[in-house]
Structures are given as C-alpha cells and as structure tokens.
Amino acid sequence: MAIHRVFSDEVITDDVRTLSIGGEQAHHAARVKRVERGDVVEVLDGQGVIARCLVSEVAKVRGEMVLTLSVEQLRRCPPPLPHVSVASATPKADRASWMVEQLAQVGCAAWSPLETKLGVVDPREGKIDRFHRVAAESSKQCGRPWIMNIGEKVSLARCLRGGDDTQVVMADASGREISQVSDEQRQRLAGGVKFLVLVGPEGGWMPEELAAAGAVGVPVLRVGEHIMRIETAAVAAVVALMTVAPRAAK
C-alpha cells in the first residue's frame, strides 16, 4: 500500500520531533485517504525535506481536522540538477493548470508567465494562487522534495538578459532540433546547470522577438517535429533539456 503524503506549510528543521498538519491537507488525509492513528505518512516541506512520520493522533480541533505526527526519520534532498525553469505565454482556460501540473511532475524548477507581443492571457492574482496550489498538489502526488516555484510575470527583455549562471533558450519551430545541435552547442548545454526556456504564445514569436534573442546570442531551438501548443512545448522543452544537459552536471 502506498504511503500517503502531506505538505507542511512550515520548513521542517533537523531538530523537529512532532508535526501538526491541519487544513485541507489533514481533511483529505483523514476523510478521503482514511489515514488513522498508527499509520505511516510522508511529510514534504517543498524545500528538500521528506519526513517519515507515525500518525499519533487524528482529531477535530475547533471544527478542523488536525493530524499530530511523530517524526521517525528525516531525509534532506539536494536541489535537482539541471535546474530548468520556464517562462511562457499563458495558455487559455484549464490548459494553463494542466501545464503547471505536468511541469511539476517532469521536474521543472519554476514557471513564470511571460509577456509577449501576441499573448492574449494575462493571469490575475486569483489564477496565480491556483497555480501555486496545483504545483503543490502535483509535487505531493509525484513525491518531489522541492516544490516547483510559481514566479511573477516577466518581460521578454528581462528574460533575454539572463544571468551569469543561467543559459537562456528560446523554443520555436523555426530553430534547430534540440537533439541535433552542433557539438559545440551540445557541449555548452551539457555543461550548464541552470536553464531558462522561453515559450511563445499561440500566434508564435514576432520577428522582432526572434531578432532580439539572436542579438544577444540566445539559441532558438525546436523541441519536436511538429508545431505544439504552449503547454505541450513547455513540457517537451524541459524534458529535452534535461536529456541534453544530463544530471551528471551536478
């Protein structure tokens, strides 16, 4: 039987002996998963800690379910490498939540909504809050110790500036297939630890946006044989980069 997982709202320290989990996490564990006293659960704090715990009490406190857990073992996991983030135009309707869910499952480190010329969706605070919840639930479901971060809206110009330790890649059907890059470019990618993938809107990148990437040396790469929707391209790009830039880059 699979061990049920819950999230802690607080960072778990090495000296903790008891954890208290309330809210929706406790309600789902007790009412849906039927977690009882004596069961074993895993607690993730989203910051690299997985705690194996014994349920010592399941109770309702002031109308809210609360799990009291005794910590039996702590495992602290380093951040995964390569560190691949995505900044993309926001897909329409539920496709955006699907994208966040899938990015979290394949190991994407962070996602941010990207301002583009032809972008039509501008996610407001309520939708961003939903993306945080989706990322947390997806991370819990797949057991990843580090939760995928949901960032603030960013401009293309800001992304293209990158950083000294971040390699920026623009995904577009006009580029070279990522699996067929030159040996020199493959070596650069394989030597990278942090990546930022830029994915454009349904209407595609404008010529001036592609030109801006080329002007600062950002490679334009294709991540599949066919033209993809935003959410598919984002997930495919993360998987492709993790393949080209292997985890041996630790």
C-alpha positions in Angstrom: 0.0 0.0 0.0 1.4 3.4 -1.0 2.3 5.8 1.8 0.1 8.9 1.8 1.9 12.2 1.5 1.1 15.6 3.0 2.6 19.0 2.8 3.8 21.1 5.7 3.3 24.9 5.5 6.5 25.4 7.5 10.0 24.4 6.7 11.0 21.2 8.6 14.1 21.6 10.7 16.5 18.9 11.7 15.6 19.0 15.4 11.8 18.7 14.9 10.2 15.7 16.7 6.5 16.4 16.2 4.5 17.9 13.4 0.9 19.2 13.3 -0.9 19.2 10.0 -4.3 20.9 9.6 -6.5 22.4 6.9 -7.2 20.8 3.6 -4.2 18.5 3.9 -5.4 17.0 7.1 -9.0 16.8 5.9 -8.0 15.0 2.7 -5.8 12.6 4.6 -8.4 11.7 7.3 -11.6 11.8 5.3 -10.6 10.8 1.8 -7.5 8.6 2.4 -8.7 7.3 5.7 -5.4 7.9 7.5 -5.7 6.7 11.1 -3.6 6.6 14.3 -0.6 4.2 13.8 -0.4 4.8 10.1 2.8 6.0 8.4 2.8 9.1 6.3 5.4 11.2 4.5 5.6 15.0 5.0 7.2 17.2 2.4 8.0 20.9 3.1 8.8 21.7 -0.5 12.3 22.8 0.4 14.1 19.5 0.1 12.9 17.7 3.3 11.0 14.4 3.4 9.9 13.3 6.9 8.7 9.8 7.5 6.2 10.1 10.4 3.9 8.0 12.5 0.4 9.3 13.0 -0.1 9.7 16.8 -3.5 11.4 16.7 -6.3 12.3 14.3 -8.7 14.8 15.8 -11.0 17.6 15.1 -9.9 20.9 16.7 -12.3 23.8 16.6 -14.1 22.2 13.7 -11.0 21.5 11.7 -9.2 18.1 11.2 -5.7 18.0 12.6 -3.0 15.3 12.3 -0.4 15.0 15.0 2.6 13.3 13.7 5.7 11.8 15.4 8.8 12.2 13.2 10.7 8.9 12.8 13.2 9.8 10.0 14.3 12.9 8.1 15.8 12.9 4.7 17.2 16.1 3.2 17.5 16.1 -0.6 19.7 18.5 -2.6 18.0 20.6 -5.3 17.8 18.6 -8.6 20.2 19.4 -11.4 20.0 20.6 -14.1 17.8 23.4 -12.8 15.4 24.1 -15.7 12.9 27.0 -15.4 10.2 28.0 -17.9 8.8 31.4 -18.8 6.0 31.1 -21.2 2.9 32.8 -22.6 -0.1 31.6 -20.5 -2.4 29.0 -22.2 -6.1 29.6 -22.2 -8.5 28.2 -19.6 -7.7 24.9 -17.9 -4.8 24.3 -20.2 -2.7 26.6 -18.0 -3.3 24.5 -14.9 -2.6 21.3 -16.9 0.8 22.8 -17.9 1.7 23.7 -14.4 0.8 20.2 -13.2 2.8 18.5 -15.9 5.8 20.8 -15.5 5.9 20.0 -11.8 5.8 16.2 -12.5 8.7 16.3 -15.0 10.9 18.2 -12.6 10.7 21.8 -13.8 12.2 24.1 -11.2 10.0 27.2 -11.8 7.4 28.7 -14.1 6.6 32.3 -14.8 4.0 34.0 -17.0 5.8 35.7 -19.9 4.7 39.0 -21.6 4.8 38.6 -25.4 3.6 40.6 -28.3 0.8 38.2 -29.3 0.0 36.8 -25.8 -3.7 37.0 -25.0 -4.0 35.7 -21.4 -2.9 37.8 -18.5 -3.2 35.7 -15.4 -4.5 37.7 -12.4 -3.7 37.1 -8.7 -6.5 34.5 -8.3 -5.2 32.4 -11.1 -1.6 32.7 -9.9 -2.8 31.5 -6.5 -4.5 28.5 -8.2 -1.2 27.7 -10.0 0.6 27.6 -6.6 -2.0 25.1 -5.3 -1.7 23.0 -8.5 2.1 22.9 -8.3 1.9 21.9 -4.6 -0.6 19.1 -5.3 1.4 17.8 -8.3 4.6 17.8 -6.3 2.9 15.9 -3.5 1.5 13.4 -5.9 4.8 12.6 -7.5 6.9 12.9 -4.3 9.3 15.6 -5.4 11.1 17.2 -2.4 11.4 20.6 -4.0 8.2 22.3 -5.0 8.0 24.0 -8.3 8.1 27.7 -7.8 5.5 30.0 -9.5 7.0 33.3 -10.3 5.7 36.8 -11.1 5.0 38.0 -14.7 8.2 38.8 -16.5 9.1 40.6 -19.8 10.9 39.1 -22.7 13.6 41.7 -22.4 14.2 40.8 -18.8 14.4 37.1 -19.6 16.8 37.6 -22.5 19.3 39.4 -20.2 19.5 36.1 -18.4 22.3 35.9 -15.8 25.9 34.8 -15.5 24.9 31.3 -14.4 21.8 30.8 -16.5 21.6 29.7 -20.1 18.6 31.0 -21.9 17.0 29.1 -24.7 14.1 30.2 -26.9 11.8 27.4 -28.2 10.4 27.9 -31.7 9.6 25.7 -34.7 12.0 27.7 -36.8 15.0 26.6 -34.8 17.3 23.7 -35.0 16.0 20.5 -33.4 17.5 20.4 -29.9 18.7 16.8 -30.4 20.6 17.8 -33.5 22.5 20.8 -32.2 26.1 21.2 -33.1 28.8 19.6 -31.0 29.9 23.0 -29.7 26.4 23.9 -28.7 25.8 20.5 -27.2 28.9 20.9 -25.0 27.6 24.3 -23.8 24.3 22.8 -23.0 25.7 19.7 -21.3 27.9 22.0 -19.2 25.0 24.0 -17.9 23.4 23.7 -14.6 20.7 26.4 -14.8 18.5 26.9 -17.8 15.6 29.2 -18.7 13.3 28.1 -21.5 11.2 30.7 -23.3 8.0 29.5 -24.9 5.9 31.9 -27.0 2.1 32.4 -27.5 -0.2 30.5 -29.8 0.4 33.1 -32.5 4.2 32.5 -32.3 7.0 34.8 -31.7 7.1 38.1 -33.7 10.1 38.6 -36.0 11.5 41.3 -33.7 11.3 39.0 -30.7 13.3 36.3 -32.5 15.7 39.0 -33.6 16.1 40.2 -30.1 17.1 36.7 -29.0 19.6 36.4 -31.8 21.1 39.8 -31.0 22.2 38.6 -27.5 23.2 35.1 -28.6 20.2 33.2 -27.2 19.8 30.0 -29.3 16.5 29.3 -30.9 15.8 25.6 -30.7 12.9 23.3 -31.8 11.8 20.7 -29.3 9.8 18.4 -31.6 8.9 17.6 -35.1 5.5 19.3 -35.1 4.2 22.6 -34.0 2.9 22.4 -30.5 0.6 24.2 -28.2 2.1 26.3 -25.5 1.7 23.8 -22.7 3.0 20.8 -24.8 6.0 22.8 -26.0 6.9 23.8 -22.4 6.8 20.3 -21.1 8.7 18.9 -24.1 11.4 21.6 -23.8 12.1 20.8 -20.2 12.4 17.1 -20.9 14.6 17.7 -23.9 16.9 20.0 -22.0 17.2 17.5 -19.1 18.2 14.9 -21.7 20.8 17.1 -23.4 22.1 18.6 -20.1 22.3 15.4 -18.1 22.0 15.2 -14.3 25.7 14.3 -14.3 26.2 18.1 -14.3 25.8 18.0 -10.5 
